[in-house]
């Protein structure tokens, strides 16, 4: 029986390969002929249905699709994870530093459900707030590289701000997010005002879990994101949902239905204990004024 986690890696590998083929204007049959495989075999790879993808096929496809060295290395990393029967991933030893697996999932998601106890989520960060955090992670970056990293984070936000079919974002922030200073008082004032403004969008819900609510789950909970990818015309999920969590040493991608269900339950408990959207915006604006004064 295939493992949910390894299936996630295979599915994403297939998506990147399919996108590469389509960007080159190649049909399944044409691309399959070029690697001396059948169209059915290539289609199974693109759908994530091949348990062990051969490295020779990855090499050939990446060469045909003109992937650069980093992109090719990332595809091999996904293939290796797809062959692994572990249901969790720590990509640091397999993926190039500039390849962000989560960003690929995020870009495909139709709904993102997020809990953050410490920091503003990347999709809601201002440039100044993001710049401070990125500088802490990459202190040796030159000005151009630093600007590129900030620009990438800002570009990700178009997923929720674009006019045509933006993704839905549902966020609960613990009050500690509002109180932890990142970038100084002026940056925090602008960041909290931005959160309040973003919460007025029809596709975005921002709620604050106040300190007075204590710990609704009976224990401290780390940050997590539940990514859902929409449904087809029959109401079936296009792709199974995924939970993303991270720690100081790595990232976890959980795809087992029972894990996703437990995180949904946890989020519902946190949201019920949080201030409603209107009260949350009022608190955000109040604390923003405190920072600005």
Secondary structure as UniProt FT lines:
FT   HELIX           4..23
FT   TURN            24..25
FT   HELIX           28..34
FT   TURN            35..36
FT   HELIX           39..46
FT   TURN            47..48
FT   HELIX           55..64
FT   TURN            65..66
FT   HELIX           69..83
FT   HELIX           91..93
FT   TURN            97..98
FT   HELIX           101..108
FT   STRAND          111..116
FT   HELIX           122..124
FT   HELIX           127..137
FT   TURN            139..140
FT   HELIX           143..156
FT   HELIX           158..161
FT   STRAND          168..174
FT   HELIX           175..179
FT   HELIX           185..198
FT   TURN            199..200
FT   TURN            202..203
FT   STRAND          204..209
FT   HELIX           211..213
FT   TURN            216..217
FT   STRAND          224..228
FT   TURN            233..234
FT   STRAND          242..247
FT   TURN            248..249
FT   STRAND          250..254
FT   HELIX           257..273
FT   HELIX           277..292
//
